[in-house]
Amino acid sequence: MKKLFTLCLLLISTIAFAKPPKNQYVRLTTSYGSMIIRLYNETPKHRDNFIKLTKEGFYNGTLFHRVIQSFMIQGGDPDSRDTTKNQKGKELGNGDLKYTIPAEFRDSLFHKRGALGAAREDNPAKASSGCQFYIVEGKRFTPGKLDTLENTRLKGRKIPAWQRDIYTSVGGAPHLDQNYTVFGEVIMGIDMVDRVAAVKRDTRDRPEEDVPMTVTLLSKKECKQMDELLWPKEK
């Protein structure tokens, strides 16, 4: 009986240990530091696409080709690592893959500071680029400026009170909400975004000195550790 009890405990422990993490995280590194990004489960098409490209090493060597301080930093253009297309002074941002991703708008996901969003060309369905993305640096808004934004660029759409609290205290880019898919957020290393956003840039908002990136997936063990850090178990 004791042996059976021990075996059951071992089996339960093994099953618990084998349980996958709740979230996938990626590490994005540049010469300005590194950050950890959580990919949202609420946007599975964007999440899975980003995981696929990261596994393939697609983003490694691509540049942050468009940076605007107090707004966002954008990267992921495959042309940005093509030496025949990425010479200094040349415009980047037109490279893409041969597919788009359907928009995955969620009321709970918005453009707060640190949000990971999918870039896109102008299209009625607001489908996302297959590879280009941006990270919001953002700025703080006063309640009055949010009111004005609701009546102008948001065309009457009201920003929920809890989101307004974040836009006034933490900051973000609320005019992008429900127009571009948000599919993740920076949970560590947001200061790297600030440093990249502050670099000198040309008239096309391209950094004068290239800012290449490396993007890797965190291991299952690391993802579990991040889950525990963000949502510690109640004692």
Buried (B, 14 or more C-beta within 10 A) or exposed (E): EEEEEEEEEEEEEEEEEEEEBBBBBBBBBBEBBBBBBBBBEEBEBBBEBBBEBBEEEBBBBBBBBBBBBEBBBBBBBBBBBBEEBBEEEBEBBEBBBEEBBEBBBEEEBBBBBBBBBBBBEEEEEBBBBBBBBBBBBBBBBEEEBBBEBBEEEBEEEEBEEEBBEBBBEEBBBBBBBBBBBBBBBBBBBBEBBBBBBBBEBEEEBBBEEBBBBBBBBBEEEBBBBBBEEEEEEEE
